[in-house]
Amino acid sequence: MSTIKYKPVGIKMKNKTLLKKIARLESMNDQITAELAFLEHLAKALGFAEGLKTLKAAAIEMLETDQKKEAKAENDWEPNS
């Protein structure tokens, strides 16, 4: 006696939906990858030797410096008596 292979209709629809989602995610990934490569190129063109890595480090350093300046200004402030 042979075995009848049964594939419910719901699984076929689910697979179609999943394949559409995968295609959409792959497209989004391609777009993000292209944008990241372009940002890397721009960062290097602006003089950041290691591209986004050094741009990020410079941005963090600038933000930390600003925060330290603000904290010092707040500590140096003396209210009028």
Helices and strands as residue ranges (DSSP letters): H 9-45, H 52-76
